[in-house]
Amino acid sequence: MTATTTAAKSHLAFELAMLAVLATVWGASYTFIKLGVATIPPITLIAARTFIAGALLLAVIRWRGLHLPRDGRTWRWFMFQACLNSAIPFTLLAWAERSIDAGLAVILNSTSPIFTFLLTAAITRHEAVTARKLVGVVAGLAGTCLIVGVEALDGLGRDLTAQLAVVAATVCYAGAAIFGRRFKGLDPIMPAAGSLICGAIILVPASLLFDQPWTLHPSSTSVLALLGLSVVSTALAFTIYFRLLETLGSVGTTAQAYVRVPIGVMIGVVFLGEQPTSTAWIGLVCVIVGVAAMSIPSRNATKPAP
């Protein structure tokens, strides 16, 4: 085995580890949102989320001695990315989780790799669309349903508007994963900070107009959830996300939507003593196969058509 091959495998292992970290911190966001919207309206919760996370990343950029891009075109891209990846989907999810279970939201939101695959195959073709990736998409979705359990789908259809909101958010995430490739070459913290700042520019005035946040009395639990959502599930997550778009591609990065579910199951096993069903273990295997198929490049991979 050559030194180059060893380095490549080591690099891939690191990127897959980052994918697992992203899945974990974004998987935690469903719990943070559920706790947050209990006493904080959705628009205000997400406005604060984007503002705090954007301000934190801006401080890190200044601490590193860097500067955000100043050209208008990049900021227009940041604004569009904010609509696709934070302002619209974050708010839709927060609104939906006021009436549907987090488990159902996870299932619906885990379909983002499917939409990313379909958009890539039908429209953008910015990366190779292979039969192996299609198998990965299907295996991952099947595994997610097996892990969560059929009973989690019992509420499907009762809160149709909220469920459609989650699906709409999922389509936004798929579009964001594709559009985010435009920032290739930038330090990952730049599009993360820029898009969050733009998201705050959109949402803070809406919060002031509709929710009058100075009149709210959020619980300490909701405030702590907001801080966790902002720092861990947004600032940290977005920095990792834009890095992975460069290294694993759009379809590979959205595979973390599947990884969230088995990570949640393993946390329950380790910390809560839960015992998954036999179908959950089968589902876990399906998810691993699906993520590998979507994320690990084949030896004979060819470049996508221009």
C-alpha positions in Angstrom: 0.0 0.0 0.0 1.5 3.3 -1.1 1.8 6.4 1.1 -0.7 8.2 -1.2 -3.3 5.4 -0.8 -2.8 5.4 3.0 -3.2 9.2 3.2 -6.3 9.1 1.0 -8.0 6.4 3.2 -7.1 8.4 6.3 -8.5 11.5 4.8 -11.8 9.7 3.9 -12.0 8.3 7.4 -11.8 11.8 8.8 -14.5 13.1 6.5 -16.8 10.3 7.4 -16.1 11.0 11.1 -17.1 14.6 10.4 -20.3 13.4 8.7 -21.1 11.5 11.9 -20.5 14.6 14.0 -22.7 16.6 11.7 -25.5 14.0 12.0 -25.2 14.1 15.8 -25.4 17.8 16.2 -28.2 18.2 13.7 -30.0 15.2 15.2 -30.0 17.0 18.5 -31.6 20.0 16.9 -35.0 18.3 16.8 -35.0 18.0 20.6 -33.7 21.6 21.0 -36.5 22.9 18.7 -39.2 20.9 20.5 -38.1 22.4 23.9 -37.6 25.9 22.4 -41.0 26.3 20.7 -42.7 25.3 24.0 -42.5 29.0 25.1 -40.8 30.8 22.2 -42.7 31.4 19.0 -41.1 29.8 15.9 -40.1 33.0 14.1 -38.4 34.4 17.2 -36.7 31.1 18.0 -35.2 30.9 14.6 -34.4 34.6 14.4 -32.4 34.2 17.6 -30.8 31.0 16.4 -29.4 32.6 13.2 -28.4 35.8 15.0 -26.5 34.1 17.8 -24.9 31.6 15.5 -24.0 34.2 12.9 -22.5 36.5 15.6 -20.5 33.7 17.1 -19.0 32.7 13.7 -18.3 36.3 12.9 -16.4 36.6 16.2 -14.4 33.5 15.3 -13.6 34.9 11.9 -12.3 38.1 13.5 -10.3 36.1 16.0 -8.6 34.2 13.2 -7.7 37.5 11.5 -9.9 36.8 8.5 -12.5 38.9 6.7 -15.8 38.1 5.1 -16.0 38.6 1.3 -17.0 42.1 0.3 -18.2 41.6 -3.3 -21.9 41.9 -4.0 -22.2 38.6 -5.9 -21.0 36.5 -3.0 -23.4 38.2 -0.6 -26.3 37.6 -3.1 -25.3 34.0 -3.0 -25.1 34.1 0.8 -28.7 35.5 0.9 -30.0 32.8 -1.4 -28.3 30.1 0.6 -29.8 31.6 3.8 -33.3 31.2 2.3 -32.6 27.6 1.3 -30.7 26.5 4.3 -31.8 28.5 7.3 -34.5 31.2 7.1 -37.2 29.1 5.4 -36.5 25.5 6.5 -35.6 26.3 10.1 -38.9 28.3 10.5 -41.0 25.6 8.8 -39.5 22.9 11.1 -40.0 24.9 14.2 -43.6 25.7 13.3 -44.3 22.1 12.4 -42.9 20.7 15.6 -45.5 22.6 17.6 -48.0 20.0 16.4 -46.2 16.8 15.3 -43.9 14.4 17.0 -40.1 14.8 16.7 -39.9 11.2 15.5 -42.2 11.8 12.6 -40.3 15.0 11.7 -37.1 13.0 11.7 -38.5 10.5 9.2 -39.9 13.1 6.9 -36.7 15.2 7.1 -34.5 12.3 6.5 -35.7 12.1 2.9 -33.4 15.0 1.9 -30.9 12.7 0.2 -33.7 11.5 -2.1 -34.5 15.1 -3.2 -30.8 15.9 -3.6 -30.3 12.8 -5.7 -33.4 13.6 -7.9 -32.5 17.3 -8.3 -28.9 16.3 -9.2 -30.1 13.6 -11.7 -32.8 15.7 -13.3 -31.4 19.3 -13.3 -28.0 20.2 -12.1 -25.8 17.0 -12.9 -23.0 18.7 -10.9 -21.7 15.3 -9.7 -21.9 11.8 -11.0 -25.3 10.2 -10.6 -24.7 6.5 -10.3 -26.8 3.4 -9.6 -24.8 2.9 -6.4 -26.0 6.2 -5.1 -29.6 5.4 -6.0 -29.2 2.1 -4.0 -27.8 4.1 -1.1 -30.7 6.5 -1.1 -33.3 3.7 -1.1 -31.3 1.6 1.5 -30.9 4.7 3.8 -34.6 5.6 3.7 -35.7 1.9 4.3 -33.3 1.7 7.2 -34.5 4.9 8.8 -38.1 3.7 8.7 -37.1 0.3 10.2 -35.1 2.0 13.0 -37.8 4.5 14.0 -40.5 1.9 13.7 -43.8 1.7 11.8 -45.6 3.0 14.9 -43.9 6.3 14.5 -45.9 6.8 11.3 -49.2 6.5 13.1 -49.7 10.2 13.0 -49.1 10.5 9.3 -51.9 12.4 7.7 -53.5 13.8 10.9 -51.5 17.1 10.8 -51.1 17.2 7.1 -50.2 20.9 6.9 -47.4 20.5 9.4 -46.1 17.4 7.7 -46.1 19.2 4.3 -44.1 22.0 6.0 -41.4 19.5 7.0 -41.3 18.1 3.4 -41.0 21.6 2.1 -38.1 22.2 4.5 -36.5 19.0 3.3 -36.7 20.1 -0.4 -35.1 23.4 0.7 -32.2 21.5 2.3 -31.7 19.5 -0.8 -31.5 22.6 -2.9 -29.1 24.2 -0.4 -26.8 21.2 -0.6 -26.6 21.6 -4.3 -26.3 25.4 -4.3 -23.8 25.4 -1.5 -21.2 23.8 -3.9 -20.8 27.4 -5.3 -18.8 28.3 -2.3 -16.0 25.7 -3.1 -12.7 27.3 -2.4 -13.9 29.6 0.4 -13.0 28.8 4.0 -16.1 26.8 5.2 -16.7 29.3 8.0 -17.3 32.1 5.4 -20.5 30.7 3.8 -21.6 29.4 7.2 -21.3 32.9 8.8 -22.5 34.8 5.7 -25.6 32.8 5.2 -26.5 32.9 8.9 -26.0 36.7 9.0 -28.3 37.0 6.0 -30.8 34.7 7.7 -30.8 36.9 10.7 -31.3 40.0 8.5 -34.5 38.3 7.1 -35.9 36.9 10.4 -35.1 39.5 13.1 -37.4 42.2 11.6 -40.1 39.5 11.1 -39.8 38.6 14.8 -40.1 42.2 15.9 -43.1 42.7 13.7 -45.1 39.5 14.4 -44.0 38.3 17.8 -42.9 41.4 19.7 -40.3 39.3 21.6 -39.9 41.9 24.4 -43.4 40.8 25.6 -42.4 37.1 25.8 -41.6 35.1 29.0 -39.6 32.1 27.8 -38.8 29.3 30.3 -35.2 28.6 31.3 -35.5 25.3 29.5 -36.4 27.0 26.2 -33.6 29.5 26.6 -31.0 26.7 27.2 -32.4 24.8 24.2 -32.1 28.0 22.1 -28.4 28.3 23.1 -27.7 24.7 22.3 -29.5 25.0 19.0 -27.5 28.2 18.1 -24.0 27.2 19.2 -23.9 23.4 18.6 -26.6 22.6 16.0 -26.0 25.7 13.9 -22.7 27.5 14.3 -20.6 24.3 14.6 -22.9 22.3 12.3 -22.8 24.8 9.4 -19.0 25.0 9.5 -18.8 21.2 9.2 -21.5 21.2 6.5 -19.8 23.5 4.1 -16.5 21.6 4.5 -18.2 18.3 3.6 -19.9 19.8 0.6 -16.4 20.2 -0.9 -15.1 16.8 0.2 -18.0 14.4 0.0 -20.3 16.2 -2.5 -24.0 17.1 -2.2 -25.5 13.6 -2.1 -22.8 12.3 0.2 -23.2 15.2 2.7 -27.0 14.9 2.8 -26.5 11.2 3.8 -26.1 12.6 7.4 -29.9 12.8 7.4 -30.0 9.0 7.6 -27.1 8.8 10.2 -29.1 11.0 12.7 -31.5 8.1 13.4 -29.1 5.3 14.3 -27.1 7.8 16.4 -30.2 8.6 18.3 -30.9 4.9 18.8 -27.3 4.3 20.1 -27.6 7.2 22.5 -30.7 5.5 23.9 -28.9 2.2 24.2 -25.9 3.7 26.0 -27.5 6.3 28.3 -31.1 5.1 28.7 -30.7 1.3 28.6 -33.2 1.0 25.7 -33.3 -2.2 23.7 -33.9 -1.7 20.0 -36.1 -4.2 18.2 -34.7 -6.7 15.7 -36.0 -4.6 12.8 -34.1 -1.6 14.2 -30.8 -3.5 14.0 -31.7 -4.5 10.4 -32.4 -0.9 9.7 -29.1 0.2 11.2 -27.3 -2.2 8.7 -29.4 -0.7 5.9 -28.4 2.8 6.9 -24.7 1.9 7.1 -24.9 0.4 3.6 -26.8 3.4 2.3 -24.4 6.0 3.7 -21.4 4.0 2.4 -22.9 3.8 -1.1 -23.6 7.6 -1.2 -20.4 8.8 0.5 -17.5 6.6 -0.3 -16.1 7.2 -3.9 -15.7 4.2 -6.1 -12.3 3.3 -7.4 -13.4 3.6 -10.9 -15.4 6.8 -10.4 -15.7 9.0 -13.4 -16.1 12.7 -13.6 -19.7 14.0 -14.2 -20.6 15.4 -17.5 -20.0 19.2 -17.8 
